Amino acid sequence: MHRSLSSHPSPPSTSVVHGTDPRALLRVAEAWSDPGLHPAGLHPSGWERAGKHLSTGQVPLLTGGGAGMLELSFPDGTTVHLDQRVYVRRRDRCTCGARECRHKLAALRALSENSFRRSWRLMPLHASTRSGAEPRRPVVTALVLTAGTGEAASHQEVVLRPSRRTAKGSWHRTLTWDAVVEEWDRLPMAQQSVLRTLNQWRRGRGPGVPLDLLGPELWTLIDEARKAGLEIGTDPGVELATDDVGVELHVERVAEGMLLNGRPAFPGGAPSHWRAMGTPLHSVLAVHADQVVLHRLVQDRDALALLAAAAVWVPESEIAEFSRTALPRVAAVPAVELVGDVDATRAATLPLRLCGTLESLDPHRALLSWEWEYGRASQEGSARSAFAPQVEGGRRLEEELELLETLSAQIEDLSQWLSLTPRTLTLAEACTVLRTVREPLDAHEHACMEVDRELELAEGTAAIRWDLGPGPGRDWLDLDGTVTVGGQELPLAALIQALRSQQRYLVAGGEYIDLDTEEMRKLRTLLDSAAALPDEQRVRLSRHDLDAFEQVAELEGLEADSARWRALLTGIQPRDLSAEPLDSAVHAELRPYQLEGYRWLSARWDLGLGGVLADDMGLGKTLQLLAAIRRHRRTDPRPVLVVAPRSVLGTWAAQSAQFVPDLRVTVITSRLTKELELEDSDVIVVSHQLLRLDRERYQQVEWAALVLDEAQAAKNPASQLHRALREQHRDVTFVVTGTPVENSLQDLWALVALAAPGLLPSLKDFTTDWRRPIERGTDPEKLALLRRRLAPLLLRRTKELVAQDLPPKLENTLSLPLHPQHITRYTTALNKERQRVLGLLDDPDGNRVEILAALTRLRLLATDPGTVAAPSAKARELADRLEALRGSGHRALVFSQFTSHLRTIREILEQRGIATAYLDGSTRNRERVIDEFRTGDHEAFLISIKAGGSGLTLIEADYVFVLDPWWNPAVEEQAIDRTHRIGQASTVSVYRLVSAQTIEEKVLALQQTKRELISSVMDPDAGVSSALDAEQITELLGV
């Protein structure tokens, strides 16, 4: 872009080179690119024309110049001569002769942008090797110390200046900084750095830098100069000493006090005069009769402070304190030499001890402080110094540190109580210090602790009285009471707060009790398990947490209210209904495990407790619930709300009519326009979607129970469905699912929060303290606690355990190589998506939607069925196997997640003469389509997993083909169990068709980790794995 001239300041002065020195010409040319310069004659239109010419490859080459001109040559043979002065254009000329010359414009812009080319003949390499050329002498070879003249010796100024040897061997005295700056780029970089630093310090004062203006960095610069190869020289009459100078502290007793004088410790005797130099001090100038000598001062803070202070006065009344505290510290400074007859070693002979003091402030607080003690109290010269290390005093700091390290290593809890300043403690903290720190301190030769008599506490016992009562809402019970210590009765809140804050002792009435006993550890465990609703005043327990109530029953101190206790505890323990027969209104013969499930549901319902029925798919969960509903209906006329997927609403109505015909079931199939009419209904069945849309109308009813079927649909606690379920007014909630965990333990938390509110901590705490440690496999104790807490709430039976009369299920995975063209398309897409996804993995949670979309595109391509004319390897394999089944009496279910692929598969199969039925989310008259497959002669039923993977019974089929693996194996298992369920008489053959060397093989591996996650909560011997994370995503992409 053209830079406007209108706002340009007055033109800066520019130097003009009249000779032909290449370096000087190059320096002038490069100065044109200064941001503050814009060459005259280059207006906006000319700027654009110049740019077009340069863009064609016509970039000028700087070849030389002279007589105040620069010479530039273009590739087309044209030569331009430009005035070296940026704002003078009248002497410019070009050999092209054109009236509107583009070459001059291009040359001006190239100089302005520093984009011109340099001839190799202008570079230093050529200049230094030309035939017959004499090598140039360096402009600077040394830094020289020079003393001023005509001044009093005690005030002579010394400067440091750059110089070089003259032909006679003396130091050049007229070298200017302009000459140095002009030539210093010929010097090595290290020497340039030294000179640039010195030039900055000079600040235009003259050729030399006065040493009085500098600090210790002077000597750093001199050392760097030597390393860089510069000589450090001196003018006549100046000498640079080689040894550092320390400090002598002259101690003189005078009338009424003591006088201290700090002086340089000159080797070989003191000079006639001396002067300290620098801010802060860095050197001392010794003035002798024939010369001055510059000495470097030892860089010790204390020594330099003494030197700078000159005379220090100590009054007679303070000499003892000074000698005991400050003087030993001064004596310990290596750079300071004491001169005089003062004994500064007295403190070094006194024994050292660390002393703690614990004194009472008021009935509830104590003050803990620490001091160093030199000598015993009865010993002459003994004293105590503050613990803080920054306090000045006659202290042996290294010995103090060594003693502190020794004591901290020997006394485990000491370090947490040490502090530089006095520290206020509670009585419980003071008791901890007394019980854990005092005794080992007093036993140590070099430590002690002094304690006020008011803090001498006796060990006591705690008498705890418990009381159990109703808490807020029907899901909570409160454990309250009192604790008596030392005759003083305290509210239970005092003990709860002490245990939750990890206190070791509780203090009251002049006594203490130990909170690290077996009984107190049990109570602390109970508090940890009761933390879903934290309360500092009482122990709040979820009525669903039977494990916690077992812990309560073991606590001592229940005798006072034992009758009430036992009644309350009995009221939350489910009754044994093993002898109770099945309700006579149920017209079905339940299998033993179904009868057990019916009794388990009934026992919990009788107590107002919900639960999670998590039996495998196909084991008759609906029948068990219908039987329990019919039983409860005899004592409670209120209706039951059943919330289920749309696909299974008909199943609830059909099974109710078949097995419990007198149970009045109403199925809601549309939005509500008015209040529910419940007079003729025992059970209301509604879909997940309709409940979510009309949740306010359903909230107007007091339900006897809420049954959530296929509950995995509510696994997201932030979803509108979960909120609608939570808001319903009901006595109990039964969550029904064959897959209580699909992706992570958060799924399980969401279901338990509906069935047993408060049994688990808040979602935030559960995620941090439970889910993540369990999924990472780092906290087996927490996993065991989760299993123990869920045990009374969750009932799960697998087919292998309870339905042994089911025919076997044979599972096979077929790995099918892609066609070459298909491989090429997939590999191209994989490389593209891999780069995109890897860029999103810095924040996998924030980019989850984009990442999953990319992975889905790869899965779509991997399982692409092709076309009717050119089917893929997977589509051809499916058609061949279905053709082989034709006429043998076998029928098949074909599942896919991608409806677009399913429609293409249907066309391919029908082209081969294979009769199919079809079901996806857009299918109308679902029941008619399902009945046509059951009663018709279709050889295959093509089903979208989302639309038909759950809630259907299709035992007419005995073959299952899964066309594309899903992240979660539970989804596939649900689909397969549409046919492998009670009533199936044939062996079920399952085939998973997988495209070889694609993301589908990675998905199969991921499924195994999901199976481990599910079984980890249900099976004590199983491991655990987390949900889909960044590492698994990279595995899916083959990185």
ZALUM-363926 format. One record per residue (C-alpha): x, y, z; residue in three letters. Coordinates in steps of 0.05 Angstrom, whole numbers, plus 5000, padded with zeros to 4 digits. Layout:
% residues N
XYZala/...
This chain:
% residues 1039
500050005000met/502550714984his/504651115045arg/502051815045ser/506952405046leu/502052895074ser/503252715146ser/510752615139his/515153045186pro/520753465160ser/525853045122pro/531252745166pro/538352885148ser/541652325108thr/549052225097ser/551752225026val/557651775006val/561952094952his/566851514947gly/565750804923thr/566550424988asp/561749844981pro/559849805054arg/558250545058ala/554050514994leu/550249905020leu/548950265087arg/546050865050val/541550425007ala/538850035066glu/537350675104ala/531950835052trp/527350305085ser/526850705149asp/519350755166pro/519951505173gly/522451605102leu/518751615036his/522551794972pro/520452404934ala/517552294865gly/513751654884leu/506451844886his/500651354895pro/499851214821ser/507351134813gly/507450664873trp/502450204839glu/506150234772arg/512650064807ala/509349474841gly/506849194775lys/513649254744his/517048904803leu/511848344802ser/514148154731thr/520947954759gly/524448614744gln/527748694813val/533649174812pro/540748974833leu/544949464873leu/551749444838thr/555250064866gly/555350814860gly/559551424873gly/559252184872ala/553052174915gly/549251684869met/546850964874leu/547250494814glu/541949954804leu/541449474745ser/535049124721phe/534648424689pro/532548734623asp/539449094618gly/537049774640thr/541250164691thr/538450694738val/542551214775his/539051524836leu/541052094881asp/542951814949gln/538752354981arg/531752084993val/528152744978tyr/532252974918val/530252694850arg/532753194799arg/539352824785arg/536052134775asp/536951834705arg/535551174670cys/538750874608thr/532050654579cys/530651374556gly/523151304563ala/519151924581arg/514951574634glu/520451114660cys/518050524701arg/525050324720his/526250934764lys/519550824799leu/521150094810ala/528050264837ala/525150774885leu/520050284912arg/525049714918ala/529650164960leu/523750405002ser/521649675016glu/528749415023asn/527048904969ser/532849044921phe/538248534907arg/545448614931arg/551448474887ser/556247984919trp/561748484903arg/558748954955leu/559348435010met/565048425062pro/567647765035leu/569448084969his/572048715000ala/576848345045ser/579847894992thr/580948354934arg/587748274904ser/592848724936gly/587949004987ala/590949175055glu/586848905115pro/583949475154arg/585849575226arg/580149485277pro/577450155300val/577649925374val/582149425408thr/581649615481ala/577849955537leu/582350445574val/581950745644leu/583851475645thr/584551935705ala/582652665703gly/587753215710thr/588053855750gly/583753575806glu/585053445879ala/587452735887ala/581652545932ser/576652775879his/579952535815gln/575052275763glu/576551615728val/573151455662val/572950845617leu/573650975542arg/574650575478pro/581550625445ser/586850275403arg/594450285400arg/597950825360thr/603950665317ala/608450855376lys/604750365422gly/601150875464ser/593550925471trp/589951335420his/587151945456arg/582952285401thr/578551705379leu/571251955374thr/564951555384trp/562651755314asp/568751395286ala/567350795331val/560050745311val/561850825237glu/566450225239glu/564149775296trp/560249305251asp/567049055226arg/568548795296leu/566548105324pro/559448095352met/561848005425ala/566148635419gln/560449005386gln/555848825445ser/560949105495val/561649755457leu/554249845447arg/553149765523thr/558650275538leu/555650755488asn/548850705522gln/552050865590trp/555751455560arg/549351835545arg/553052355503gly/557552595559arg/564052505522gly/568651955498pro/569351645568gly/564251395619val/565551645691pro/565951055739leu/562151445792asp/555951395749leu/556050635746leu/554550065793gly/557549365798pro/555649245725glu/562249605708leu/566248995728trp/561448535691thr/562748945628leu/570348915639ile/570048165647asp/565848105583glu/570748545546ala/576548095565arg/572647485542lys/571147835476ala/578547965463gly/578848705481leu/584848925522glu/583649295587ile/588849855589gly/590650445632thr/593651125617asp/600051345652pro/598951465726gly/593150965731val/593750245753glu/588349695756leu/589149235816ala/588248485807thr/585548305876asp/578748475905asp/578448905967val/574348726029gly/572449156089val/575749286156glu/571049466212leu/574949886263his/571749826332val/573850376380glu/571550466452arg/570851206467val/567651616521ala/560251446530glu/560050926476gly/563150546418met/565050816348leu/565150366287leu/568650566222asn/568550166158gly/574850226114arg/577549846054pro/582249286072ala/587949496024phe/593348976013pro/600249226031gly/598049816073gly/593350396068ala/594350956015pro/594851696031ser/587651796008his/582151345983trp/575151445954arg/569450945945ala/566250985876met/559650795844gly/552250775859thr/551750275891pro/559050195910leu/563249775864his/570450035869ser/575250415913val/580550895885leu/587050885925ala/591051525915val/598551445923his/604151955912ala/605651765840asp/599251425816gln/592151225831val/590150495836val/583050245822leu/580849655865his/574649225856arg/570449185920leu/567948515946val/560548475927gln/557748305995asp/551648706017arg/553348746090asp/560548936078ala/558849486029leu/553549756077ala/558849836131leu/563550186082leu/558150656058ala/555850826128ala/562551126149ala/562051246225ala/556850856266val/555451036338trp/553450546394val/551450876460pro/554450586524glu/547650336547ser/546849916484glu/553849626478ile/551848976514ala/546048856468glu/550149046407phe/555748566427ser/550848006440arg/546548086377thr/549448496320ala/556948416328leu/557047656321pro/553247726256arg/558248236230val/563947776251ala/560747216210ala/561147606145val/567247336106pro/568648006072ala/569048386138val/575148386183glu/574248636255leu/579849086279val/580249246354gly/579948896421asp/572448736423val/570748006437asp/565647846383ala/565847096393thr/562047066458arg/555446866425ala/558846306388ala/560145946454thr/552945966478leu/548545336467pro/542945406416leu/535745166428arg/529045236390leu/523745446440cys/516245446430gly/511245806474thr/503845636477leu/499846136518glu/492446206530ser/488946806498leu/481746656521asp/477446046535pro/477245876461his/484046076433arg/491546006445ala/497746346417leu/503645956390leu/510346306379ser/517546076367trp/524446366386glu/531746176382trp/535046156450glu/542546266457tyr/544746026526gly/540445836585arg/536646376623ala/541546336681ser/547646396636gln/551247066627glu/549947356559gly/544046896544ser/538647176498ala/532846986453arg/532347196380ser/525947236340ala/524646636296phe/524047046232ala/530646996193pro/530447706167gln/531347996237val/538348266248glu/542147966306gly/548147576331gly/545746906305arg/549046286277arg/544446226218leu/547445596188glu/546945236255glu/539745476264glu/537945196196leu/541444536210glu/537844456277leu/531144626244leu/532144086191glu/534043576244thr/527943716287leu/523143706228ser/525843036206ala/525242736276gln/518443036295ile/513442876239glu/508343436251asp/513043996272leu/513744346205ser/506244486198gln/506244876263trp/512545306252leu/511346026232ser/515446656228leu/510347056269thr/505946856328pro/500046436306arg/493046416337thr/490345706347leu/483745406366thr/483644976428leu/483244356384ala/489444576347glu/493044736412ala/491344036436cys/494243746373thr/500744126385val/501043886457leu/499643156439arg/504043096378thr/509643626384val/510843816457arg/513443156484glu/518643026429pro/520843746433leu/521943716508asp/525743066500ala/530743386452his/537043696479glu/536444316434his/528944456439ala/523544606489cys/516244826495met/513245266549glu/505645186561val/500745596603asp/497545206659arg/490545366631glu/492344936570leu/494344316608glu/488543866585leu/486543186611ala/484342616566glu/476942476571gly/471442056539thr/465542266496ala/458442076513ala/454242126449ile/446642116448arg/443442016380trp/436542206354asp/433442036286leu/427842436256gly/424742636189pro/428743086144gly/426643586089pro/422043226041gly/420242496041arg/426942256015asp/431142466076trp/432242286149leu/436242706198asp/441042416250leu/441842916307asp/444042896380gly/448943146432thr/456142986453val/458643086525thr/466043216538val/468943396606gly/461943486635gly/460243996581gln/454543816533glu/455744036461leu/451044006401pro/452543446352leu/454443996302ala/460944116341ala/463043386330leu/460743386258ile/464744006241gln/470843726276ala/470543076238leu/469143396170arg/474943886179ser/479643306195gln/480943536267gln/484843056310arg/481943266377tyr/475543576405leu/476444006468val/471344206520ala/470944276596gly/478444236605gly/478743546572glu/479943296502tyr/477642686463ile/481542346407asp/477842346340leu/482441816310asp/479341226346thr/475740646312glu/468940916333glu/470341616307met/473141336241arg/466540976231lys/462741616243leu/467241996195arg/465841456142thr/458441556154leu/459142306145leu/462842196080asp/457241756054ser/451942246077ala/454942846041ala/449942875983ala/446443436021leu/452043726064pro/449543986131asp/454144226186glu/448744166240gln/446743436232arg/447842796192val/442842796134arg/441542106104leu/437941906041ser/432241416057arg/434941005998his/441840916028asp/440940256065leu/448540176071asp/448940826112ala/443340586158phe/447139946171glu/452940386193gln/448240786238val/445640146271ala/452739966291glu/454040636327leu/454140646403glu/449541096443gly/442840866415leu/440040576479glu/436141186501ala/431341166442asp/432240446421ser/424840316409ala/424140916363arg/430640746328trp/428640036313arg/421940266287ala/425140766240leu/430440276216leu/425139746205thr/421240246164gly/426740316113ile/428839586107gln/424839216053pro/420538646080arg/421737936060asp/416137746012leu/419037075990ser/412936706018ala/407837175986glu/404436855925pro/403337215858leu/397337665856asp/391437255833ser/389437775781ala/395837635742val/394237105689his/401236865676ala/406136355702glu/412236745721leu/419036435718arg/422736405784pro/427137005770tyr/420937405747gln/417337225811leu/423537455849glu/423438115811gly/415938215824tyr/417138115899arg/423238575899trp/419139135865leu/413339025913ser/417639035976ala/420939695957arg/414339995935trp/411139826002asp/416540246037leu/416040825988gly/422740655957leu/424140645883gly/429240225845gly/432740055781val/430539415746leu/436439275700ala/435038575674asp/437838375607asp/433538525546met/428337995534gly/427437745605leu/420438015615gly/421438655654lys/414638925631thr/410938325659leu/414438385727gln/412439115731leu/405238985710leu/404638455765ala/407438945817ala/402739495793ile/396739035799arg/398738835870arg/399639565893his/392939745861arg/389339355915arg/391539865969thr/392540505928asp/387340745877pro/391841275847arg/394241155776pro/401240965754val/404841365700leu/408940955651val/413741345606val/416540935548ala/419140995476pro/413741075424arg/415640405395ser/413640015458val/407140375477leu/403339815442gly/407339285479thr/404939555547trp/397739555524ala/398238865493ala/401738525552gln/396938845601ser/391038585562ala/394137895558gln/396837815629phe/392938305673val/386338395637pro/382838765693asp/388239305695leu/385639905657arg/391140175613val/390540825574thr/395640975519val/396741715503ile/398641805430thr/397842565420ser/398743225455arg/394043385513leu/389043935500thr/385743885569lys/386843575637glu/387642825640leu/381342425654glu/383541875702leu/376941595727glu/377440985683asp/384940885683ser/389540495728asp/395740605684val/397341185637ile/402541025584val/405741605547val/411841685503ser/418242035525his/416942595475gln/409742725495leu/411442755569leu/416943255554arg/412143695514leu/406243665563asp/410043595629arg/405944135664glu/399443755653arg/402343115679tyr/405043485740gln/397843635761gln/396842905780val/399242545844glu/401841895815trp/402441265856ala/408841115818ala/412841335758leu/415640775713val/420940985663leu/421740445610asp/427940425565glu/430740925615ala/437341025578gln/433541555539ala/434141995602ala/441541875613lys/443042625603asn/441342975669pro/441243645633ala/435943425582ser/428743675580gln/426342955589leu/430242865653his/427543515679arg/420343325662ala/421242665699leu/424142995761arg/418343475765glu/412842945767gln/409342845834his/409842105853arg/411141665912asp/416441225879val/420241175814thr/422140525780phe/427440595726val/427340025675val/433139895628thr/437439335602gly/443339815596thr/444040255658pro/450940465635val/452240625561glu/457941125556asn/460141325626ser/458041295699leu/454341955689gln/448941535654asp/448041135718leu/448041765761trp/442342055719ala/438041435729leu/439541365804val/437842105813ala/430741945790leu/429741285828ala/433341475893ala/434542225900pro/440542385944gly/443441685945leu/449441945905leu/452842625913pro/451343205868ser/453343115795leu/459243585803lys/461943215864asp/460342535834phe/464142705771thr/470242965808thr/470542475867asp/467341845839trp/466641795763arg/473542015741arg/477541615792pro/473340995779ile/473741055703glu/481141155707arg/481940555752gly/485440955806thr/480540865864asp/478140145873pro/475440325942glu/470740835912lys/468440315860leu/467039825917ala/463140365955leu/459040515892leu/457239775883arg/455439725957arg/451040335955arg/447440115892leu/446539395914ala/439739485950pro/437139945895leu/439039575832leu/436638895809leu/440038595748arg/439737885721arg/442937645656thr/440337125608lys/446236685622glu/444236645696leu/436636605695val/434336405625ala/438535785613gln/433035485570asp/434136025517leu/437335745454pro/444635945443pro/446736585408lys/452336495358leu/456137135343glu/460737225283asn/464737815256thr/466037825181leu/471738275159ser/470538465086leu/475938795042pro/473539405004leu/473839454928his/480039834903pro/475940434882gln/472440434950his/479240394986ile/481741004947thr/475541414965arg/476041215038tyr/483541345044thr/482842045014thr/477142215063ala/481041915122leu/487142355109asn/482742975103lys/478642835166glu/484742615206arg/488043295196gln/481643655214arg/480243245277val/487443275303leu/486844025302gly/480743985347leu/483543525400leu/486544085443asp/479344175468asp/475643515454pro/469743695498asp/468744375467gly/469444095396asn/465743445408arg/460143585357val/465143725301glu/469443125320ile/463542645320leu/461042935254ala/467842785223ala/467942075250leu/460841965226thr/462842175155arg/468341645157leu/463441115182arg/458441295128leu/463841215075leu/466540565105ala/459640225102thr/457340545036asp/453140005001pro/454640264931gly/449040234880thr/444339704851val/448739654790ala/455339654830ala/454039424902pro/459639454953ser/463038844982ala/458738895045lys/452238945006ala/454138364961arg/455937935022glu/449238085055leu/445337914992ala/449137264981asp/447837035052arg/440437215050leu/439736844984glu/442936235017ala/437636255072leu/431936275022arg/427335675025gly/430535405090ser/425435705137gly/430236215166his/428636965169arg/433237545184ala/433438225217leu/438238725184val/440239325227phe/443739965207ser/444340655237gln/444140995169phe/437241015136thr/440141255069ser/444340615066his/438440185088leu/434240445030arg/439740274980thr/440539585012ile/433039475003arg/433539634929glu/439539164921ile/435938594956leu/429438684918glu/433438684853gln/435937994875arg/428837774889gly/429237784965ile/422738014998ala/423838535052thr/419938925104ala/422539615123tyr/422240045187leu/425540705204asp/423541335241gly/419241595184ser/415140955177thr/407741045189arg/403240475214asn/409140165251arg/404839625282glu/402039415215arg/409139365186val/411438945245ile/405338485242asp/406338395167glu/413438135180phe/411137685236arg/405437375197thr/407937455126gly/413337135084asp/418537695083his/425537395084glu/428838005115ala/426638585159phe/430939215148leu/430739625212ile/433840285233ser/437040185302ile/434140835327lys/427140655306ala/426939905322gly/433039735363gly/428939705428ser/421939535451gly/420339025396leu/419438275401thr/421237935335leu/422537215353ile/420137005284glu/427137155259ala/433236755278asp/438737105239tyr/441237805254val/445838225209phe/448938855238val/451439275179leu/455439795217asp/458339765287pro/456140305337trp/460540625390trp/456440315445asn/455639555446pro/449339615489ala/445639915430val/447539315386glu/445738825442glu/438939135448gln/437839065374ala/440038335374ile/435538185433asp/429438355391arg/429737625372thr/434137295425his/429137325481arg/424036905518ile/419736535467gly/425436415417gln/425935685400ala/431635695349ser/439035835354thr/440236575338val/446036715290ser/448937415292val/453537685237tyr/457138345244arg/459438585176leu/465739015183val/469539375127ser/476839165134ala/482239675150gln/477240225164thr/474640605224ile/469640035235glu/475139575260glu/477140125310lys/469940185333val/469739445349leu/475839535394ala/472440125428leu/466339705442gln/470439245486gln/472339825532thr/464940005538lys/463239285558arg/468539335612glu/465339985638leu/458539665643ile/460939035677ser/465439425726ser/459439675764val/455539025759met/461238525765asp/466238595823pro/471638235784asp/471338685723ala/475739275705gly/473439955684val/474340415625ser/472441125610ser/467941415557ala/470341645488leu/476342115499asp/481842455458ala/486441845460glu/480841385435gln/479241885379ile/486441865355thr/486041105356glu/479841125314leu/483541545263leu/489441065262gly/494341595288val/
